[in-house]
Amino acid sequence: NGNSIFLPAAGSCYGSSRYYVGEDGHFWGSTPDESSTGGACNLSFDSGGRGVFWAGRGNGRMVRPVSE
C-alpha cells in the first residue's frame, strides 16, 4: 500500500545497561507467552542481516507502537 515503518538501531538492554545502540535493532513482535517462560518473538537486525527470534522477557527490547 506504499506505507513504510522506520525501526531504529536502538540496541537492547539488560537490567539498566544498554548494548549495541546504533548497531543493532531488537523489537518485540508478539504478546508474551505466559504459559511457559514468558518470552515472546522479536524482530532483530544488524549489519549482517535480520531474523525473528524467541527471547525471554528479561532481555530488553524496544516496542514500536502503532495506531490506526
PDB file of N, CA, C, O and CB in Angstrom:
ATOM      1  N   ASN A   1       0.815  -1.198   0.000  1.00  0.00           N
ATOM      2  CA  ASN A   1       0.000   0.000   0.000  1.00  0.00           C
ATOM      3  C   ASN A   1       0.856   1.258   0.000  1.00  0.00           C
ATOM      4  O   ASN A   1       0.318   2.364   0.065  1.00  0.00           O
ATOM      5  CB  ASN A   1      -0.926   0.000   1.196  1.00  0.00           C
ATOM      6  N   GLY A   2       2.156   1.118  -0.070  1.00  0.00           N
ATOM      7  CA  GLY A   2       3.031   2.288  -0.093  1.00  0.00           C
ATOM      8  C   GLY A   2       3.453   2.786   1.277  1.00  0.00           C
ATOM      9  O   GLY A   2       4.297   3.678   1.365  1.00  0.00           O
ATOM     10  N   ASN A   3       2.896   2.242   2.342  1.00  0.00           N
ATOM     11  CA  ASN A   3       3.275   2.664   3.690  1.00  0.00           C
ATOM     12  C   ASN A   3       4.618   2.055   4.066  1.00  0.00           C
ATOM     13  O   ASN A   3       5.018   1.028   3.519  1.00  0.00           O
ATOM     14  CB  ASN A   3       2.193   2.261   4.718  1.00  0.00           C
ATOM     15  N   SER A   4       5.291   2.679   4.978  1.00  0.00           N
ATOM     16  CA  SER A   4       6.561   2.156   5.464  1.00  0.00           C
ATOM     17  C   SER A   4       6.660   2.398   6.962  1.00  0.00           C
ATOM     18  O   SER A   4       5.862   3.135   7.541  1.00  0.00           O
ATOM     19  CB  SER A   4       7.754   2.808   4.721  1.00  0.00           C
ATOM     20  N   ILE A   5       7.654   1.762   7.581  1.00  0.00           N
ATOM     21  CA  ILE A   5       7.870   1.916   9.012  1.00  0.00           C
ATOM     22  C   ILE A   5       9.375   2.061   9.235  1.00  0.00           C
ATOM     23  O   ILE A   5      10.168   1.395   8.569  1.00  0.00           O
ATOM     24  CB  ILE A   5       7.281   0.698   9.821  1.00  0.00           C
ATOM     25  N   PHE A   6       9.764   2.917  10.156  1.00  0.00           N
ATOM     26  CA  PHE A   6      11.167   3.113  10.498  1.00  0.00           C
ATOM     27  C   PHE A   6      11.453   2.405  11.809  1.00  0.00           C
ATOM     28  O   PHE A   6      10.788   2.664  12.812  1.00  0.00           O
ATOM     29  CB  PHE A   6      11.519   4.621  10.595  1.00  0.00           C
ATOM     30  N   LEU A   7      12.429   1.521  11.812  1.00  0.00           N
ATOM     31  CA  LEU A   7      12.856   0.827  13.025  1.00  0.00           C
ATOM     32  C   LEU A   7      14.310   1.211  13.291  1.00  0.00           C
ATOM     33  O   LEU A   7      15.199   0.781  12.556  1.00  0.00           O
ATOM     34  CB  LEU A   7      12.690  -0.737  12.888  1.00  0.00           C
ATOM     35  N   PRO A   8      14.567   2.004  14.316  1.00  0.00           N
ATOM     36  CA  PRO A   8      15.931   2.454  14.572  1.00  0.00           C
ATOM     37  C   PRO A   8      16.805   1.355  15.162  1.00  0.00           C
ATOM     38  O   PRO A   8      16.309   0.410  15.776  1.00  0.00           O
ATOM     39  CB  PRO A   8      15.914   3.642  15.502  1.00  0.00           C
ATOM     40  N   ALA A   9      18.087   1.490  14.971  1.00  0.00           N
ATOM     41  CA  ALA A   9      19.063   0.596  15.591  1.00  0.00           C
ATOM     42  C   ALA A   9      19.251   1.060  17.039  1.00  0.00           C
ATOM     43  O   ALA A   9      20.270   1.652  17.395  1.00  0.00           O
ATOM     44  CB  ALA A   9      20.438   0.593  14.797  1.00  0.00           C
ATOM     45  N   ALA A  10      18.251   0.777  17.849  1.00  0.00           N
ATOM     46  CA  ALA A  10      18.216   1.271  19.223  1.00  0.00           C
ATOM     47  C   ALA A  10      18.914   0.346  20.211  1.00  0.00           C
ATOM     48  O   ALA A  10      18.947   0.640  21.406  1.00  0.00           O
ATOM     49  CB  ALA A  10      16.794   1.473  19.652  1.00  0.00           C
ATOM     50  N   GLY A  11      19.474  -0.770  19.735  1.00  0.00           N
ATOM     51  CA  GLY A  11      20.170  -1.694  20.613  1.00  0.00           C
ATOM     52  C   GLY A  11      19.204  -2.488  21.474  1.00  0.00           C
ATOM     53  O   GLY A  11      18.031  -2.641  21.135  1.00  0.00           O
ATOM     54  N   SER A  12      19.705  -2.987  22.578  1.00  0.00           N
ATOM     55  CA  SER A  12      18.897  -3.745  23.529  1.00  0.00           C
ATOM     56  C   SER A  12      19.381  -3.411  24.930  1.00  0.00           C
ATOM     57  O   SER A  12      20.377  -2.708  25.100  1.00  0.00           O
ATOM     58  CB  SER A  12      18.979  -5.284  23.254  1.00  0.00           C
ATOM     59  N   CYS A  13      18.683  -3.911  25.917  1.00  0.00           N
ATOM     60  CA  CYS A  13      19.109  -3.656  27.288  1.00  0.00           C
ATOM     61  C   CYS A  13      18.922  -4.903  28.142  1.00  0.00           C
ATOM     62  O   CYS A  13      18.114  -5.782  27.842  1.00  0.00           O
ATOM     63  CB  CYS A  13      18.329  -2.477  27.886  1.00  0.00           C
ATOM     64  N   TYR A  14      19.680  -4.940  29.184  1.00  0.00           N
ATOM     65  CA  TYR A  14      19.552  -5.981  30.190  1.00  0.00           C
ATOM     66  C   TYR A  14      19.771  -5.284  31.515  1.00  0.00           C
ATOM     67  O   TYR A  14      20.844  -4.742  31.777  1.00  0.00           O
ATOM     68  CB  TYR A  14      20.573  -7.175  29.965  1.00  0.00           C
ATOM     69  N   GLY A  15      18.738  -5.303  32.354  1.00  0.00           N
ATOM     70  CA  GLY A  15      18.800  -4.522  33.579  1.00  0.00           C
ATOM     71  C   GLY A  15      18.833  -3.044  33.215  1.00  0.00           C
ATOM     72  O   GLY A  15      18.007  -2.593  32.421  1.00  0.00           O
ATOM     73  N   SER A  16      19.741  -2.300  33.759  1.00  0.00           N
ATOM     74  CA  SER A  16      19.827  -0.874  33.453  1.00  0.00           C
ATOM     75  C   SER A  16      20.908  -0.571  32.413  1.00  0.00           C
ATOM     76  O   SER A  16      21.174   0.596  32.123  1.00  0.00           O
ATOM     77  CB  SER A  16      20.102  -0.087  34.724  1.00  0.00           C
ATOM     78  N   SER A  17      21.533  -1.608  31.850  1.00  0.00           N
ATOM     79  CA  SER A  17      22.590  -1.413  30.858  1.00  0.00           C
ATOM     80  C   SER A  17      22.053  -1.556  29.443  1.00  0.00           C
ATOM     81  O   SER A  17      21.239  -2.439  29.173  1.00  0.00           O
ATOM     82  CB  SER A  17      23.724  -2.406  31.087  1.00  0.00           C
ATOM     83  N   ARG A  18      22.506  -0.690  28.534  1.00  0.00           N
ATOM     84  CA  ARG A  18      22.118  -0.743  27.124  1.00  0.00           C
ATOM     85  C   ARG A  18      23.311  -1.213  26.306  1.00  0.00           C
ATOM     86  O   ARG A  18      24.457  -0.873  26.600  1.00  0.00           O
ATOM     87  CB  ARG A  18      21.613   0.645  26.622  1.00  0.00           C
ATOM     88  N   TYR A  19      23.023  -2.000  25.273  1.00  0.00           N
ATOM     89  CA  TYR A  19      24.069  -2.588  24.450  1.00  0.00           C
ATOM     90  C   TYR A  19      23.796  -2.351  22.966  1.00  0.00           C
ATOM     91  O   TYR A  19      22.642  -2.329  22.537  1.00  0.00           O
ATOM     92  CB  TYR A  19      24.188  -4.086  24.734  1.00  0.00           C
ATOM     93  N   TYR A  20      24.848  -2.178  22.196  1.00  0.00           N
ATOM     94  CA  TYR A  20      24.804  -2.114  20.732  1.00  0.00           C
ATOM     95  C   TYR A  20      23.904  -1.011  20.182  1.00  0.00           C
ATOM     96  O   TYR A  20      23.337  -1.157  19.099  1.00  0.00           O
ATOM     97  CB  TYR A  20      24.346  -3.429  20.191  1.00  0.00           C
ATOM     98  N   VAL A  21      23.770   0.079  20.913  1.00  0.00           N
ATOM     99  CA  VAL A  21      22.979   1.212  20.432  1.00  0.00           C
ATOM    100  C   VAL A  21      23.648   1.746  19.159  1.00  0.00           C
ATOM    101  O   VAL A  21      24.857   1.979  19.135  1.00  0.00           O
ATOM    102  CB  VAL A  21      22.860   2.342  21.534  1.00  0.00           C
ATOM    103  N   GLY A  22      22.864   1.931  18.125  1.00  0.00           N
ATOM    104  CA  GLY A  22      23.387   2.386  16.847  1.00  0.00           C
ATOM    105  C   GLY A  22      23.897   1.271  15.953  1.00  0.00           C
ATOM    106  O   GLY A  22      24.260   1.518  14.803  1.00  0.00           O
ATOM    107  N   GLU A  23      23.930   0.036  16.471  1.00  0.00           N
ATOM    108  CA  GLU A  23      24.429  -1.104  15.704  1.00  0.00           C
ATOM    109  C   GLU A  23      23.340  -2.146  15.429  1.00  0.00           C
ATOM    110  O   GLU A  23      23.243  -2.663  14.316  1.00  0.00           O
ATOM    111  CB  GLU A  23      25.584  -1.754  16.444  1.00  0.00           C
ATOM    112  N   ASP A  24      22.541  -2.448  16.417  1.00  0.00           N
ATOM    113  CA  ASP A  24      21.514  -3.496  16.323  1.00  0.00           C
ATOM    114  C   ASP A  24      20.142  -2.899  16.600  1.00  0.00           C
ATOM    115  O   ASP A  24      20.022  -1.836  17.209  1.00  0.00           O
ATOM    116  CB  ASP A  24      21.809  -4.654  17.315  1.00  0.00           C
ATOM    117  N   GLY A  25      19.118  -3.593  16.148  1.00  0.00           N
ATOM    118  CA  GLY A  25      17.745  -3.259  16.496  1.00  0.00           C
ATOM    119  C   GLY A  25      17.017  -4.505  16.951  1.00  0.00           C
ATOM    120  O   GLY A  25      17.147  -5.556  16.323  1.00  0.00           O
ATOM    121  N   HIS A  26      16.254  -4.414  18.030  1.00  0.00           N
ATOM    122  CA  HIS A  26      15.510  -5.559  18.581  1.00  0.00           C
ATOM    123  C   HIS A  26      14.140  -5.048  19.013  1.00  0.00           C
ATOM    124  O   HIS A  26      14.045  -4.139  19.837  1.00  0.00           O
ATOM    125  CB  HIS A  26      16.280  -6.233  19.796  1.00  0.00           C
ATOM    126  N   PHE A  27      13.096  -5.623  18.466  1.00  0.00           N
ATOM    127  CA  PHE A  27      11.743  -5.136  18.708  1.00  0.00           C
ATOM    128  C   PHE A  27      10.818  -6.293  19.034  1.00  0.00           C
ATOM    129  O   PHE A  27      10.786  -7.288  18.311  1.00  0.00           O
ATOM    130  CB  PHE A  27      11.219  -4.361  17.496  1.00  0.00           C
ATOM    131  N   TRP A  28      10.064  -6.168  20.120  1.00  0.00           N
ATOM    132  CA  TRP A  28       9.069  -7.183  20.450  1.00  0.00           C
ATOM    133  C   TRP A  28       8.052  -7.267  19.326  1.00  0.00           C
ATOM    134  O   TRP A  28       7.637  -6.249  18.772  1.00  0.00           O
ATOM    135  CB  TRP A  28       8.374  -6.867  21.797  1.00  0.00           C
ATOM    136  N   GLY A  29       7.654  -8.491  18.995  1.00  0.00           N
ATOM    137  CA  GLY A  29       6.744  -8.687  17.883  1.00  0.00           C
ATOM    138  C   GLY A  29       5.542  -9.531  18.209  1.00  0.00           C
ATOM    139  O   GLY A  29       4.786  -9.883  17.303  1.00  0.00           O
ATOM    140  N   SER A  30       5.330  -9.875  19.476  1.00  0.00           N
ATOM    141  CA  SER A  30       4.174 -10.696  19.825  1.00  0.00           C
ATOM    142  C   SER A  30       3.810 -10.491  21.285  1.00  0.00           C
ATOM    143  O   SER A  30       4.567  -9.906  22.060  1.00  0.00           O
ATOM    144  CB  SER A  30       4.455 -12.183  19.546  1.00  0.00           C
ATOM    145  N   THR A  31       2.652 -10.979  21.633  1.00  0.00           N
ATOM    146  CA  THR A  31       2.216 -10.977  23.028  1.00  0.00           C
ATOM    147  C   THR A  31       3.043 -12.005  23.792  1.00  0.00           C
ATOM    148  O   THR A  31       3.293 -13.088  23.263  1.00  0.00           O
ATOM    149  CB  THR A  31       0.684 -11.287  23.146  1.00  0.00           C
ATOM    150  N   PRO A  32       3.473 -11.712  25.000  1.00  0.00           N
ATOM    151  CA  PRO A  32       4.260 -12.682  25.772  1.00  0.00           C
ATOM    152  C   PRO A  32       3.513 -13.992  25.980  1.00  0.00           C
ATOM    153  O   PRO A  32       2.295 -14.011  26.155  1.00  0.00           O
ATOM    154  CB  PRO A  32       4.639 -12.093  27.122  1.00  0.00           C
ATOM    155  N   ASP A  33       4.264 -15.083  25.959  1.00  0.00           N
ATOM    156  CA  ASP A  33       3.722 -16.414  26.205  1.00  0.00           C
ATOM    157  C   ASP A  33       3.807 -16.682  27.707  1.00  0.00           C
ATOM    158  O   ASP A  33       4.843 -17.125  28.203  1.00  0.00           O
ATOM    159  CB  ASP A  33       4.495 -17.513  25.382  1.00  0.00           C
ATOM    160  N   GLU A  34       2.748 -16.421  28.412  1.00  0.00           N
ATOM    161  CA  GLU A  34       2.736 -16.583  29.870  1.00  0.00           C
ATOM    162  C   GLU A  34       2.690 -18.048  30.300  1.00  0.00           C
ATOM    163  O   GLU A  34       2.931 -18.355  31.467  1.00  0.00           O
ATOM    164  CB  GLU A  34       1.549 -15.846  30.459  1.00  0.00           C
ATOM    165  N   SER A  35       2.381 -18.964  29.360  1.00  0.00           N
ATOM    166  CA  SER A  35       2.250 -20.376  29.725  1.00  0.00           C
ATOM    167  C   SER A  35       3.603 -21.054  29.912  1.00  0.00           C
ATOM    168  O   SER A  35       3.672 -22.131  30.503  1.00  0.00           O
ATOM    169  CB  SER A  35       1.454 -21.113  28.667  1.00  0.00           C
ATOM    170  N   SER A  36       4.674 -20.446  29.422  1.00  0.00           N
ATOM    171  CA  SER A  36       5.976 -21.090  29.583  1.00  0.00           C
ATOM    172  C   SER A  36       6.942 -20.130  30.259  1.00  0.00           C
ATOM    173  O   SER A  36       6.825 -19.884  31.459  1.00  0.00           O
ATOM    174  CB  SER A  36       6.536 -21.553  28.219  1.00  0.00           C
ATOM    175  N   THR A  37       7.874 -19.594  29.526  1.00  0.00           N
ATOM    176  CA  THR A  37       8.920 -18.760  30.132  1.00  0.00           C
ATOM    177  C   THR A  37       8.580 -17.283  30.128  1.00  0.00           C
ATOM    178  O   THR A  37       9.353 -16.472  30.637  1.00  0.00           O
ATOM    179  CB  THR A  37      10.222 -18.967  29.413  1.00  0.00           C
ATOM    180  N   GLY A  38       7.448 -16.920  29.567  1.00  0.00           N
ATOM    181  CA  GLY A  38       7.115 -15.511  29.478  1.00  0.00           C
ATOM    182  C   GLY A  38       7.876 -14.807  28.380  1.00  0.00           C
ATOM    183  O   GLY A  38       7.936 -13.578  28.356  1.00  0.00           O
ATOM    184  N   GLY A  39       8.461 -15.569  27.467  1.00  0.00           N
ATOM    185  CA  GLY A  39       9.180 -14.978  26.352  1.00  0.00           C
ATOM    186  C   GLY A  39       8.231 -14.561  25.255  1.00  0.00           C
ATOM    187  O   GLY A  39       7.018 -14.739  25.368  1.00  0.00           O
ATOM    188  N   ALA A  40       8.779 -14.008  24.202  1.00  0.00           N
ATOM    189  CA  ALA A  40       7.985 -13.592  23.052  1.00  0.00           C
ATOM    190  C   ALA A  40       8.894 -13.520  21.834  1.00  0.00           C
ATOM    191  O   ALA A  40      10.119 -13.488  21.958  1.00  0.00           O
ATOM    192  CB  ALA A  40       7.288 -12.222  23.310  1.00  0.00           C
ATOM    193  N   CYS A  41       8.285 -13.496  20.672  1.00  0.00           N
ATOM    194  CA  CYS A  41       9.042 -13.336  19.434  1.00  0.00           C
ATOM    195  C   CYS A  41       9.514 -11.901  19.307  1.00  0.00           C
ATOM    196  O   CYS A  41       8.843 -10.969  19.748  1.00  0.00           O
ATOM    197  CB  CYS A  41       8.193 -13.736  18.210  1.00  0.00           C
ATOM    198  N   ASN A  42      10.672 -11.739  18.703  1.00  0.00           N
ATOM    199  CA  ASN A  42      11.154 -10.391  18.439  1.00  0.00           C
ATOM    200  C   ASN A  42      11.874 -10.355  17.111  1.00  0.00           C
ATOM    201  O   ASN A  42      12.488 -11.335  16.689  1.00  0.00           O
ATOM    202  CB  ASN A  42      12.077  -9.908  19.562  1.00  0.00           C
ATOM    203  N   LEU A  43      11.788  -9.216  16.462  1.00  0.00           N
ATOM    204  CA  LEU A  43      12.499  -8.964  15.216  1.00  0.00           C
ATOM    205  C   LEU A  43      13.836  -8.345  15.579  1.00  0.00           C
ATOM    206  O   LEU A  43      13.895  -7.355  16.308  1.00  0.00           O
ATOM    207  CB  LEU A  43      11.678  -8.034  14.252  1.00  0.00           C
ATOM    208  N   SER A  44      14.905  -8.929  15.068  1.00  0.00           N
ATOM    209  CA  SER A  44      16.244  -8.410  15.348  1.00  0.00           C
ATOM    210  C   SER A  44      16.971  -8.178  14.038  1.00  0.00           C
ATOM    211  O   SER A  44      16.781  -8.922  13.076  1.00  0.00           O
ATOM    212  CB  SER A  44      17.047  -9.380  16.255  1.00  0.00           C
ATOM    213  N   PHE A  45      17.807  -7.143  13.999  1.00  0.00           N
ATOM    214  CA  PHE A  45      18.613  -6.900  12.812  1.00  0.00           C
ATOM    215  C   PHE A  45      19.928  -6.250  13.184  1.00  0.00           C
ATOM    216  O   PHE A  45      20.041  -5.576  14.208  1.00  0.00           O
ATOM    217  CB  PHE A  45      17.856  -6.029  11.816  1.00  0.00           C
ATOM    218  N   ASP A  46      20.911  -6.462  12.343  1.00  0.00           N
ATOM    219  CA  ASP A  46      22.191  -5.773  12.433  1.00  0.00           C
ATOM    220  C   ASP A  46      22.750  -5.685  11.017  1.00  0.00           C
ATOM    221  O   ASP A  46      22.040  -5.985  10.058  1.00  0.00           O
ATOM    222  CB  ASP A  46      23.189  -6.515  13.408  1.00  0.00           C
ATOM    223  N   SER A  47      23.991  -5.286  10.874  1.00  0.00           N
ATOM    224  CA  SER A  47      24.559  -5.105   9.539  1.00  0.00           C
ATOM    225  C   SER A  47      24.677  -6.424   8.771  1.00  0.00           C
ATOM    226  O   SER A  47      24.837  -6.422   7.550  1.00  0.00           O
ATOM    227  CB  SER A  47      25.925  -4.450   9.645  1.00  0.00           C
ATOM    228  N   GLY A  48      24.599  -7.548   9.487  1.00  0.00           N
ATOM    229  CA  GLY A  48      24.714  -8.857   8.843  1.00  0.00           C
ATOM    230  C   GLY A  48      23.401  -9.464   8.391  1.00  0.00           C
ATOM    231  O   GLY A  48      23.400 -10.466   7.676  1.00  0.00           O
ATOM    232  N   GLY A  49      22.289  -8.883   8.791  1.00  0.00           N
ATOM    233  CA  GLY A  49      21.005  -9.444   8.373  1.00  0.00           C
ATOM    234  C   GLY A  49      19.917  -9.192   9.386  1.00  0.00           C
ATOM    235  O   GLY A  49      20.021  -8.320  10.248  1.00  0.00           O
ATOM    236  N   ARG A  50      18.861  -9.989   9.256  1.00  0.00           N
ATOM    237  CA  ARG A  50      17.696  -9.832  10.124  1.00  0.00           C
ATOM    238  C   ARG A  50      17.060 -11.189  10.347  1.00  0.00           C
ATOM    239  O   ARG A  50      17.319 -12.137   9.606  1.00  0.00           O
ATOM    240  CB  ARG A  50      16.672  -8.840   9.517  1.00  0.00           C
ATOM    241  N   GLY A  51      16.217 -11.279  11.382  1.00  0.00           N
ATOM    242  CA  GLY A  51      15.525 -12.520  11.663  1.00  0.00           C
ATOM    243  C   GLY A  51      14.512 -12.332  12.767  1.00  0.00           C
ATOM    244  O   GLY A  51      14.474 -11.301  13.439  1.00  0.00           O
ATOM    245  N   VAL A  52      13.697 -13.347  12.938  1.00  0.00           N
ATOM    246  CA  VAL A  52      12.710 -13.371  14.017  1.00  0.00           C
ATOM    247  C   VAL A  52      13.149 -14.450  14.998  1.00  0.00           C
ATOM    248  O   VAL A  52      13.376 -15.597  14.612  1.00  0.00           O
ATOM    249  CB  VAL A  52      11.246 -13.642  13.472  1.00  0.00           C
ATOM    250  N   PHE A  53      13.267 -14.078  16.258  1.00  0.00           N
ATOM    251  CA  PHE A  53      13.794 -14.970  17.278  1.00  0.00           C
ATOM    252  C   PHE A  53      12.891 -14.956  18.509  1.00  0.00           C
ATOM    253  O   PHE A  53      12.065 -14.058  18.673  1.00  0.00           O
ATOM    254  CB  PHE A  53      15.229 -14.569  17.656  1.00  0.00           C
ATOM    255  N   TRP A  54      13.054 -15.947  19.364  1.00  0.00           N
ATOM    256  CA  TRP A  54      12.376 -16.041  20.644  1.00  0.00           C
ATOM    257  C   TRP A  54      13.321 -15.512  21.707  1.00  0.00           C
ATOM    258  O   TRP A  54      14.499 -15.869  21.710  1.00  0.00           O
ATOM    259  CB  TRP A  54      11.932 -17.506  20.955  1.00  0.00           C
ATOM    260  N   ALA A  55      12.838 -14.673  22.607  1.00  0.00           N
ATOM    261  CA  ALA A  55      13.683 -14.149  23.684  1.00  0.00           C
ATOM    262  C   ALA A  55      12.890 -14.084  24.972  1.00  0.00           C
ATOM    263  O   ALA A  55      11.690 -13.809  24.965  1.00  0.00           O
ATOM    264  CB  ALA A  55      14.240 -12.754  23.325  1.00  0.00           C
ATOM    265  N   GLY A  56      13.565 -14.337  26.070  1.00  0.00           N
ATOM    266  CA  GLY A  56      12.954 -14.177  27.381  1.00  0.00           C
ATOM    267  C   GLY A  56      12.719 -12.707  27.671  1.00  0.00           C
ATOM    268  O   GLY A  56      13.410 -11.847  27.126  1.00  0.00           O
ATOM    269  N   ARG A  57      11.761 -12.416  28.515  1.00  0.00           N
ATOM    270  CA  ARG A  57      11.406 -11.022  28.770  1.00  0.00           C
ATOM    271  C   ARG A  57      12.432 -10.287  29.618  1.00  0.00           C
ATOM    272  O   ARG A  57      12.338  -9.070  29.779  1.00  0.00           O
ATOM    273  CB  ARG A  57      10.071 -10.955  29.442  1.00  0.00           C
ATOM    274  N   GLY A  58      13.409 -11.004  30.162  1.00  0.00           N
ATOM    275  CA  GLY A  58      14.497 -10.344  30.866  1.00  0.00           C
ATOM    276  C   GLY A  58      15.410  -9.585  29.917  1.00  0.00           C
ATOM    277  O   GLY A  58      16.166  -8.708  30.335  1.00  0.00           O
ATOM    278  N   ASN A  59      15.333  -9.931  28.628  1.00  0.00           N
ATOM    279  CA  ASN A  59      16.092  -9.224  27.596  1.00  0.00           C
ATOM    280  C   ASN A  59      15.272  -8.032  27.144  1.00  0.00           C
ATOM    281  O   ASN A  59      14.170  -8.203  26.621  1.00  0.00           O
ATOM    282  CB  ASN A  59      16.436 -10.159  26.390  1.00  0.00           C
ATOM    283  N   GLY A  60      15.780  -6.849  27.334  1.00  0.00           N
ATOM    284  CA  GLY A  60      15.027  -5.656  26.959  1.00  0.00           C
ATOM    285  C   GLY A  60      14.978  -5.464  25.456  1.00  0.00           C
ATOM    286  O   GLY A  60      16.006  -5.509  24.779  1.00  0.00           O
ATOM    287  N   ARG A  61      13.802  -5.253  24.949  1.00  0.00           N
ATOM    288  CA  ARG A  61      13.593  -4.982  23.535  1.00  0.00           C
ATOM    289  C   ARG A  61      12.742  -3.726  23.417  1.00  0.00           C
ATOM    290  O   ARG A  61      12.004  -3.380  24.340  1.00  0.00           O
ATOM    291  CB  ARG A  61      12.918  -6.195  22.813  1.00  0.00           C
ATOM    292  N   MET A  62      12.844  -3.059  22.306  1.00  0.00           N
ATOM    293  CA  MET A  62      12.040  -1.872  22.071  1.00  0.00           C
ATOM    294  C   MET A  62      10.617  -2.281  21.691  1.00  0.00           C
ATOM    295  O   MET A  62      10.378  -3.406  21.250  1.00  0.00           O
ATOM    296  CB  MET A  62      12.672  -0.994  20.966  1.00  0.00           C
ATOM    297  N   VAL A  63       9.700  -1.373  21.866  1.00  0.00           N
ATOM    298  CA  VAL A  63       8.317  -1.572  21.462  1.00  0.00           C
ATOM    299  C   VAL A  63       7.985  -0.484  20.454  1.00  0.00           C
ATOM    300  O   VAL A  63       8.191   0.700  20.725  1.00  0.00           O
ATOM    301  CB  VAL A  63       7.337  -1.539  22.693  1.00  0.00           C
ATOM    302  N   ARG A  64       7.478  -0.874  19.302  1.00  0.00           N
ATOM    303  CA  ARG A  64       7.112   0.098  18.270  1.00  0.00           C
ATOM    304  C   ARG A  64       5.594   0.249  18.285  1.00  0.00           C
ATOM    305  O   ARG A  64       4.899  -0.594  17.718  1.00  0.00           O
ATOM    306  CB  ARG A  64       7.625  -0.347  16.850  1.00  0.00           C
ATOM    307  N   PRO A  65       5.060   1.288  18.909  1.00  0.00           N
ATOM    308  CA  PRO A  65       3.616   1.460  18.955  1.00  0.00           C
ATOM    309  C   PRO A  65       3.046   1.784  17.574  1.00  0.00           C
ATOM    310  O   PRO A  65       3.672   2.486  16.780  1.00  0.00           O
ATOM    311  CB  PRO A  65       3.250   2.560  19.943  1.00  0.00           C
ATOM    312  N   VAL A  66       1.877   1.272  17.309  1.00  0.00           N
ATOM    313  CA  VAL A  66       1.200   1.502  16.031  1.00  0.00           C
ATOM    314  C   VAL A  66      -0.229   1.935  16.329  1.00  0.00           C
ATOM    315  O   VAL A  66      -0.892   1.360  17.192  1.00  0.00           O
ATOM    316  CB  VAL A  66       1.226   0.218  15.123  1.00  0.00           C
ATOM    317  N   SER A  67      -0.689   2.930  15.625  1.00  0.00           N
ATOM    318  CA  SER A  67      -2.084   3.348  15.779  1.00  0.00           C
ATOM    319  C   SER A  67      -2.736   3.369  14.408  1.00  0.00           C
ATOM    320  O   SER A  67      -2.060   3.437  13.382  1.00  0.00           O
ATOM    321  CB  SER A  67      -2.188   4.745  16.465  1.00  0.00           C
ATOM    322  N   GLU A  68      -4.047   3.309  14.409  1.00  0.00           N
ATOM    323  CA  GLU A  68      -4.774   3.314  13.139  1.00  0.00           C
ATOM    324  C   GLU A  68      -4.988   4.707  12.635  1.00  0.00           C
ATOM    325  O   GLU A  68      -5.585   4.895  11.575  1.00  0.00           O
ATOM    326  CB  GLU A  68      -6.102   2.619  13.279  1.00  0.00           C
TER     327      GLU A  68
END
